[in-house]
Amino acid sequence: MLKRGKNEPLLTYFKRITDNRGELDLDYSEWAELILGENRYSSDNARKAYYIIKPMLDMLDKDEIEDDNKRLSKLEKKELSLKKEKEKLKDLRRRMNKEIRECARRENTIEMIEESIKGLADVKPLVVDKTAEILEGNEAILNFSDFHLGIAISKVYCNEYNEDIARQRIEILIKKTIKYCEVNDVKKLHLLINGDLINGYKYLSLIADKDMSVVESVTRSGEIISEMITELCKKINSVDLYFTIGNHANMKQIKDNLPEDNFEYLIFDFIRLRVKELENLTIHTNKFGDDIADIRIGNRLILGTHGHNDKPKQVISKLCTFVDEKASMVLLGHYHHFYSEESNDMNVVVNGSIVGCDPYANKLRLKSEPMQVLIVFDDKGDEICTYKVKLK
């Protein structure tokens, strides 16, 4: 077909005629006449023009293809980008819905706990009939940590644990603490509530072995500890109370929990409300943050922290640098076995646990008896003795 098509672009027509000159049986002069519209060139000049114009048309065609490819590539990139943004929106929507559900669950949990506190305060008030006269004497610290109420252990070598056993061990702890305080003429007991009071959502593998719901563990642990404080206040002249948060009572089943997303804040509030009528009890506010308690005996500073952010061999130097003050002792929990080390007149003491051996420790071939640490000091803050209070 020698004539230009009805809707055929001129450039496309020129290229078609040029590319197919041989197939169309056109000599160079005939080709030149179709391209230029007139025959005024010799065959030799037309031939020369052909070999100049054909490469130019090929180049224009190549550029056009490359432009099309670039445009296509840009469109594909835009489409890919839109798909990515769409997926991001889906992920964000899923996360928002999950956060809304978790927030609603936390609010419901808080409301339930507040109601249970009000009911307990009316039905079972915690009071001390007679406050003992405060006399001069020694002081002691009871490091209370790793209660882990809510976990049920029945298939671990050398240990069993549930709410009934937890209560029995607390009874033993109360009796032995009072006995050792009386023997050592302790007039003031510093009670450090040092984290991991419940098992929470920290390890999903242990939820299947739970003894109660998280909400129940919050209220029951709060009540058990409040009753323990009351019993200690009945027998010891003065009790000072301190709190630090642990790492097991998280409100979420994820690793990136914010520090405030911790059920232990609710437990602490529960305890404060339950023991507010105890006249010989003083509740302290931490100077250096929610996870570091500061206890002062004589001219000594003793720091308490749960231990999940610290290594025992490094904790003294790090904490002293952090609080910008020398401490004579640091009390830890978290590790579930007793450990003590002294260096440069400073001592780190790691507590045992109420729970004892659990499936995780058993898997690592680690064995630890349930125990807590009670340390007695003179009025200057010098250590007199340390008791490993065994709870079996």
ROBA-315066 format. One record per atom (N, C-alpha, C): x, y, z. Coordinates in steps of 0.001 Angstrom, whole numbers, plus 500000, padded with zeros to 6 digits. Each point is the difference from the previous one (the first is absolute). Layout:
N
XYZ
...
This chain:
392
500863498809500000
499137501191500000
500894501233500000
499965500723498854
500904501129499842
499427501296500571
498677500098500022
499388501233500473
499964500029501532
500033501209500509
499914500209501448
498603499647500495
499936499264501114
498716499634500574
499235501217500490
498670499828500163
499140501127500353
500420500642501323
500257499204501019
500364500530501328
501463499728500334
500768499684498954
501395499649500223
500840501248500214
500716500099501122
500886501159500214
501047500076498888
500375501250499645
500918500208498895
501350499317500256
500501500143501190
501295499406500323
499943498476499897
498878499440500432
499824498547499905
499958499567498536
499329500817499170
499928499712498554
501395500042499367
500778501042500317
501356500104499463
500827498771500390
499871499592501250
500799498865500459
499558498717499315
498694499819499803
499494498785499359
500488499902498567
499928501116499296
500445500012498595
501506499753499917
500729500595500949
501464499868499980
500430498586500369
499401499458501055
500390498662500451
499635498923498985
498926500216499243
499502498973499081
500226500359498525
500972500856499740
500251500431498626
500222498809499067
500815499040500419
500288498836499151
498771499156499772
499227499737501068
498811499163499869
498942500668499130
499972501338500043
499027500737499185
500492500223498558
501189499491499699
500585500078498646
500147501454499554
500524500838500921
500209501413499688
501484500245499755
500287500711498884
501389500426499868
500182501272500818
501215500501500049
500273501159500881
499251501240499571
499855500201498662
499286501186499497
498528499929500371
499377498812499849
498589499832500374
499817500199501516
500958499488500759
499942500202501460
500052501478500347
500919500723499332
500157501433500264
498736500761499619
499341499587498936
498769500683499570
498896499819501031
499889498788500599
498975499765501022
500293500777501284
501276500113500318
500377500706501223
499861501502499831
500492500545498830
500057501447499805
498806500550499243
499242499113499353
498823500455499268
500299500447498593
501231499911499581
500363500384498637
501290499268499606
500218499856498695
501169499280499494
500951500984499354
500898500554500789
500939500980499457
501445499606500290
500189498751500530
501341499564500329
500411498861499063
501286499993499668
500527498884499200
499992498748500853
500098498862499350
499993498731500714
501158499931500989
501143500565499608
501171499944500885
499799500873501231
499445501213499793
499737500880501148
498916499429500910
498987499373499371
498927499384500790
500564498869500862
500930499216499410
500625498898500748
500763500553501214
500771501098499752
500743500588501115
499053500504501088
498894500613499587
499014500506500962
499399498863500810
499765498861499338
499419498835500668
500890499540501156
501310499908499727
500911499487501020
500302501024501099
499597501237499783
500092501010501065
498733499972500867
498837499931499303
498716500107500699
499668498729500782
500320498804499421
499613498751500683
500582499884501411
501305500249500206
500531499935501376
499350501003500943
499647501176499430
499338501007500833
498626499511500453
499256499371499063
498693499465500366
500122498867501016
501034499157499809
500236498912500969
500304500550501392
500798501098500015
500371500602501277
498785500594500701
499159500684499195
498785500576500566
499093498916500562
499932498888499310
499171498883500451
500550499400501301
501326499901500070
500645499471501212
499753500918501188
500149501310499762
499765500961501083
498565499937500499
499090499821499034
498590499948500367
499717498758500848
500623498861499628
499825498772500770
500569500162501403
501207500632500054
500625500213501306
499156500915500863
499423501053499358
499116500899500746
498780499244500525
499461499126499129
498846499206500424
500375499099501178
501202499408499890
500461499121501081
500191500772501303
500554501213499883
500190500833501185
498662500357500636
499052500384499114
498671500341500509
499356498789500674
500175498822499363
499453498779500566
500655499681501340
501323500191500059
500731499739501236
499524500918501124
499791501278499659
499506500958500984
498614499599500500
499150499574499053
498657499577500381
500036498769500899
500902499061499645
500130498794500809
500496500328501404
500974500945500066
500510500411501307
498913500670500833
499189500847499331
498902500661500711
498984498983500498
499715499015499146
499056498963500393
500537499200501186
501311499671499948
500630499274501105
499962500821501277
500284501299499857
499984500889501159
498595500076500607
498990500073499127
498624500036500486
499631498709500732
500473498868499456
499730498715500648
500649499951501383
501252500516500074
500701500029501292
499239500851501013
499558501182499562
499258500888500896
498695499357500446
499373499264499066
498753499316500333
500234498950501081
501115499248499865
500337498985501001
500342500648501344
500706501144499928
500324500716501243
498727500433500722
499027500482499237
498728500410500590
499277498813500628
500069498846499304
499392498794500559
500659499615501323
501353500037500005
500742499674501223
499661500974501124
499948501297499653
499680501019500997
498600499775500566
499053499669499100
498630499764500446
499925498794500938
500747498932499647
500023498817500859
500595500335501368
501107500763499989
500644500372501257
499093500891500847
499307500928499338
499085500883500730
498866499205500634
499434499059499229
498919499173500537
500475499161501171
501242499458499873
500564499199501087
500219500865501234
500518501217499783
500259500913501122
498697500399500678
498955500224499204
498693500358500561
499460498862500857
500135498761499481
499539498842500772
500771499861501305
501348500162499909
500829499865501202
499720501118500995
499773501208499469
499704501140500871
498674499767500731
499012499513499261
498699499714500606
500134498920501064
500822498983499709
500211498930500969
500687500527501255
501021500877499818
500696500564501158
499061500860500842
499175500817499334
499054500848500731
498998499153500781
499545498929499363
499074499093500682
500677499335501200
501275499620499814
500771499391501088
500133500964501171
500349501249499701
500169501006501049
498696500212500761
498879500077499265
498701500198500646
499666498837500936
500282498775499539
499726498820500822
500843500007501274
501272500388499854
500900500023501155
499567501072500996
499635501174499495
499559501078500885
498757499590500792
499082499308499335
498793499539500678
500338498979501089
500951499099499683
500368498975500993
500672500629501209
500796501068499794
500654500689501116
498959500631500919
499013500669499396
498957500642500798
499253498978500850
499697498848499376
499274498958500718
500806499434501150
501285499750499788
500855499433501044
500187500967501163
500168501280499682
500220500999501046
498818500065500963
498783499759499493
498805500035500847
499817498699500775
500223498875499322
499730498691500595
501116499554500939
501249500273499599
501152499480500759
501051501096500179
499762500961500886
500983501069500212
501273499460500643
501147500540499593
501286499593500572
500457501071500987
500041499615501272
500399500947501043
500901499289501004
500790500789500717
500813499501501107
499390500545501280
499637499098500917
499298500412501222
500808500973500838
501287499725500131
500837500836500862
501350500201499336
500365501256499849
501294500309499414
501075499949501064
501042499206499763
501084499884500984
500789501292500084
500552500256501186
500818501191500200
501319499846499242
500389501015499252
501225499928499205
501200500251500903
500878499035500093
501190500084500847
501248499994499135
501129500348500601
501276499904499298
500342498529499789
500632499706498890
500377498613499752
500507499824498588
500138498760499595
500498499698498663
498899500145498948
500438499966498751
499066500069498883
500264498820499071
499013499657499191
500158498876499078
499293500312498686
500445499331498942
499339500092498693
499559498604499586
498717499869499652
499495498765499402
499817500254498506
500786499286499205
499898500117498538
498946499002499530
498811500524499655
498877499152499586
499844500112498487
500284498905499289
499923500069498535
499597498658499400
499604500053498745
499744498804499185
498966499067500626
498854500601500311
498848499275500557
499343499153498898
499856500584498826
499464499327498803
498662499310500268
499141500682500738
498684499415500246
499244499880498669
499346498878499813
499260499771498761
500546498847499187
501261499668500206
500572498862499298
499778498740500837
499674498906499339
499830498716500677
501080499052499511
500779499455500927
501090499086499654
499731498656500661
499954498955499200
499751498676500560
500879498921499383
500706500332498936
500775498986499283
501490500322499980
500460500667501032
501405500373500084
500655499229501133
501152499461499709
500743499251501025
500248500879501231
499691499493501161
500281500596501314
499149501221500324
498981500301499215
499192501179500350
498567499882499511
499120500647500748
498587500116499652
499552501383500446
499092500607499238
499599501362500356
498592500284499492
499209500619500875
498674500504499658
499623501012501075
498782500483499986
499625501043500959
500071499503501450
499546498785500249
500033499469501369
501436499898500518
500891499487499152
501410499877500399
500619501380500187
499633500954499136
500500501374500136
499612500578501359
498744499797500403
499539500500501304
500751499324501150
500251498706499867
500754499291501044
501417500562500134
500625500289498876
501361500529500030
500040501416500575
498972500776499729
499927501346500584
499848499903501519
499216499049500475
499855499791501449
501343499662500636
500757499130499346
501334499651500511
500897501235500014
499939500793498928
500820501207499906
499662500979501119
498713500201500262
499583500914501071
500544499530501354
499801498722500320
500429499464501306
501513500090500179
500753499627498948
501462500031500122
500528501428500047
499377500908499252
500428501400500019
499805500586501399
498835499759500589
499724500504501356
500984499381501007
500251498707499862
500926499309500916
501399500596499917
500528500176498768
501357500518499836
500089501464500427
498918500755499812
499999501399500454
500014500078501527
499261499109500641
499989499990501472
501356499587500555
500613499005499397
501307499512500456
501063501089499892
499898500837498969
501013501017499739
499576501404500444
498957500068500827
499557501281500554
499731501034498895
499294499553498946
499664500888498885
498763500814500358
500161501332499977
498885500891500306
499359500587498737
500752499968498891
499445500512498738
500307499005498886
498968499610499277
500156499101498855
499708500776498717
500958499965499090
499799500576498662
499543498869499080
498774500071499540
499445498951499138
500066500463498544
500868499356499229
500189500347498585
499193499035499138
498924500500499393
499204499201499053
500671500175498640
500761498983499582
501009500182498959
499676499312498667
498729500009499597
499649499613498643
499625498554499759
499325499792498870
499505498693499541
499066499362501021
498989500764500381
499022499520500977
499012499031499366
499746500170498696
499128499073499273
500720499548498744
499429498998499350
500650499483498796
499633500792498758
498792500578499950
499605500869498898
500022499311498649
500229500819498935
500000499504498628
501407499803499455
501019500084500852
501378500046499511
500351498811499124
499682498785500470
500361498807499239
498745499215499650
499666499998498726
498795499317499548
500047498508500295
501206499409500000
500131498565500220
499542499590501391
499990500964500946
499606499678501372
498534500301500277
499330500675499049
498599500343500234
499145498739500088
500378498962499248
499251498745500050
500044499382501392
501020500331500780
500145499459501352
499523500977501064
499268501013499614
499604501022500962
499008499435501007
500074500531501197
499143499566501095
498754500865500099
500030501165499371
498881500936500063
500165501023498875
498983500818499783
500102501047498991
500938501099500494
500435500842499071
500893501093500378
499297500954500964
498721500269499747
499240500896500887
499932499421501408
499726498712500075
499947499352501321
501362500041500689
501064499797499234
501339500016500609
500353501388500522
499526501060499326
500246501365500475
499348500221501359
498716499682500100
499277500247501259
500478499065501114
500228498732499672
500388499039501048
501423500254500500
500915500322499095
501364500316500451
499990501261500847
499226500996499583
499890501228500784
499458499743501394
499007499120500099
499410499688501300
500957499181500869
500665499023499413
500942499172500770
501130500859500564
500542500892499164
501103500860500450
499508501001501045
498786500530499814
499435500925500991
499829499321501355
499538498759499992
499856499243501246
501366499716500635
501004499722499166
501354499787500511
500517501263500682
499807501142499374
500444501274500582
499323500233501348
498706499707500051
499247500185501241
500556499127501119
500288498739499701
500552499086501011
501369500471500486
500819500519499097
501324500505500393
499860501250500871
499032500838499664
499778501216500790
499510499685501411
499356498856500176
499513499614501325
501148499660500948
501106499531499476
501087499492500829
501262500863499967
500120500863499023
501216500818499861
499623501461500179
500804500723500767
499654501371500388
499696500912498816
500857499927498988
499851500926498875
500327499254498705
499165500187498991
500218499365498689
499987501086498927
501063500017499196
500080500914498860
499834499186498714
499163500483499096
499632499239498811
500506500685498722
500572499204499097
500554500501498730
499526499078498860
499843500578498819
499569499219498838
500961500200498822
500262498928499264
500629500110498674
499248499083499042
500000500348498721
499280499181499016
500932498953499397
499423498846499654
500751498936499342
499688499944498519
500224498845499404
499816499879498550
498985498935499602
499352499352500957
499047498934499646
498552500467499956
499697501147500582
498598500409500138
499540500895498856
500535499776498805
499635500829498855
498524499861499659
499423501099499511
498597499994499599
499805499478498581
501095499849499243
499910499550498611
500865498765499812
499721499265498924
500756498800499682
501099500290498992
500581501187500069
501034500371499032
501225500495500733
501114500094499299
501270500348500630
500149501499500245
499378500808499122
500260501436500100
499007500711500924
499756499420501166
499133500640500976
500639501275500532
499186501011500187
500461501183500703
500067499667501487
500892500661500761
500112499697501430
498679500135500749
499166500968499571
498751500209500726
498944498943499685
500229499169498966
499068498925499665
500286498779500875
499832500168501309
500389498960500939
498941499883501091
499480498787500186
498949499771500993
500469500299501421
501309500040500231
500485500211501368
499640501383500525
499789500974499112
499528501304500467
498623499851500661
499157499138499419
498688499751500594
500137499274501339
500934499047500059
500222499276501260
500476500963501085
500906500905499633
500505500968500986
498869500897500503
499146500453499067
498858500829500408
499061499207500911
499787498741499629
499170499114500834
500558499946501426
501299499739500118
500635499866501321
499909501310500775
500282501119499336
499941501302500691
498623500241500615
498952499691499242
498643500201500510
499669499048501148
500497498769499909
499667498997501014
500718500242501333
501197500572499958
500789500124501237
500067501448500508
499180500856499469
500095501428500340
499664500296501465
499317499070500693
499631500224501401
501071499518500978
501078499397499507
501052499491500896
500878501164500459
499924500325501290
500646501207500516
501523499898500043
500538498811500163
501459499865500081
500629499603498661
499259500250498922
500499499723498648
500260501316499268
501186500105499395
500349501157499169
500255499515498568
499286500585499058
500174499615498594
500863501051499308
501080499564499401
500967500913499391
499767500151498490
500368501168499496
500019500261498553
501447499964499525
500255499274498929
501375499867499508
500536501323499465
501212500312500377
500647501237499563
500522499897498575
500455498803499605
500714499848498731
499184499310498904
498714499809500214
499166499379498972
499242498799500533
499005499555499229
499121498925500450
500709498657500149
501159499847499371
500685498708500057
501229500010500918
500188501093500760
501143500065500932
499515500541501340
500071499155501028
499649500437501358
501268500466500720
499866501049500790
501142500504500769
499676499899501490
500764499175500707
499800499729501420
501200500559500764
499736500762501034
501086500602500781
499956499491501433
501124499426500416
500163499513501367
501280500623500542
499878500778501068
501148500752500498
500497500925498904
501293499948499724
500550500826498920
500237499192498718
499333498851499900
500170499134498845
498812500099499031
500309499882498708
498968499925498960
499966498582499451
498826499380500042
499802498677499395
498995500164498871
500350499525498821
499119500100498839
499358498651499709
498755500039499569
499301498772499607
499421500150498607
500199499001499176
499408499986498659
499768498549499607
499034499765499139
499624498611499721
501151499204499390
500681500567499007
501179499328499464
499932499619498536
498831500141499345
499900499599498597
500757500944499067
500353501181500488
500791500938499192
501475500015500393
500392499106500899
501353500078500553
500645498618500113
501317499998499917
500789498798500278
500618500162501392
499921498961500840
500465500123501387
501419500539500146
500903499618499125
501402500419500141
500226501455499582
499041500596499309
500165501372499521
499041500995500647
499028499485500727
498891500848500429
500421501097500971
500946499719500911
500379501018500992
500616501216499327
500984499780499144
500661501140499358
499019500769499120
499130499290499282
499052500672499106
498970500805500779
499441499393501058
498982500714500771
500584501182500758
501204499834500548
500631501114500722
500270501165499056
500406499686498778
500205501051498994
498672500659499658
498959499173499866
498682500512499615
499413500926501063
500070499593501283
499393500808501067
500970501052500525
501252499956499530
501027500971500388
500222500005501512
500036498790500581
500226499860501435
500500498586500274
500913499877500950
500537498675500330
498989499218500827
499766498750499590
499133499100500750
500850498910500647
499633499612501200
500747498936500666
499506498623499573
498776499952499450
499426498703499629
498935500193498930
499886499002499109
498912499956499022
499290498659500153
498670500055500103
499179498796500158
499255499722498698
500149498791499475
499362499605498747
499040498834500217
499118499805499035
499183498797499890
500287499376498643
498968499542499339
500021499590498587
500680498664499720
501139499726500639
500799498828499628
499588498716500719
499150500107501013
499403498838500678
500999499136500772
501182500480500227
500925499242500857
500897500983500748
500403499595501209
500792500884500846
501414500170499448
500458501253500080
501366500312499568
500437501241500751
501244500008500472
500525501162500717
501465500198499641
500357501236499782
501398500301499692
500346501386500537
501163500112500607
500450501271500560
501215500494499237
500020501304499743
501137500605499303
500123501457500430
501192500384500468
500256501392500406
498969500523501000
499729499195501019
499081500394501067
498569500196499488
499683499401498866
498647500037499458
499571498565499709
498730499713500264
499526498623499918
498763499909499105
499943498978499148
498789499711499230
499436498682500517
498686499997500287
499332498799500515
498803499704499102
500022498809499406
498910499570499122
499064499085500777
498724500265499890
498981499268500741
499656498674499323
499405499100500789
499384498810499422
498600500346499520
499099499048500001
498624500259499564
499030499273500916
498747500416499952
498947499277500718
499642498731499217
500026500103498687
499525498921499137
500947498806499968
501307500239500100
500958498897499888
500204499568498561
500412498749499794
500266499487498647
498744500054499136
500160500419498762
498896500007499044
500431499234498742
499106499812499019
500364499240498800
501208500563499265
500143501316499991
501138500611499300
501321499627500680
500037500125501337
501213499635500742
500302498514499848
498940499196500026
500173498554499856
500622499644498649
499573500706498966
500525499773498649
501491500302499930
500440501016500767
501415500390500005
500815499223501039
499361498997500650
500662499199501032
500436500854501194
499162501006500335
500291500865501141
499032499667501139
500515499946501184
499180499654501159
500121501091501052
498861500457500515
500035501022501047
498828499780500950
500291500064501285
498952499863501005
499265501324500158
498718499947500336
499292501248500302
500572500636501265
500431501225499891
500574500709501153
500009501497499721
500079500770501093
500114501449499928
501122500432500948
500507501208499769
501148500473500767
499567501062501019
500435499812501241
499805500976501077
501389500408500497
500290501306499988
501307500501500424
499812500929501201
500791499768501061
499915500799501225
501184500967500047
499704501266500385
501011501065500088
499961500614501399
501138500558500396
499971500795501223
499523501405499666
499922500869500998
499431501329499777
500892500902499140
501246499574499748
500891500766499126
499894499557498534
499307498881499787
499868499495498643
500991498916499646
500765499536501004
500937498902499760
499265498660500098
500312499097499094
499319498706499959
500414499133501178
499008499437500688
500251499081501109
499960498553499515
498928499648499301
499877498631499484
498989499943498860
500088498931499220
499083499770498885
499346498634500157
498671499979499912
499256498749500088
499480499613498612
500275498774499616
499323499423498837
498768499284500542
498852500672499912
498772499496500620
499377498953499080
500206498743500333
499480498911499168
498514499792500278
499243499741498948
498538500013500098
499370498628499835
500791498950499991
499451498644499934
500034499368501371
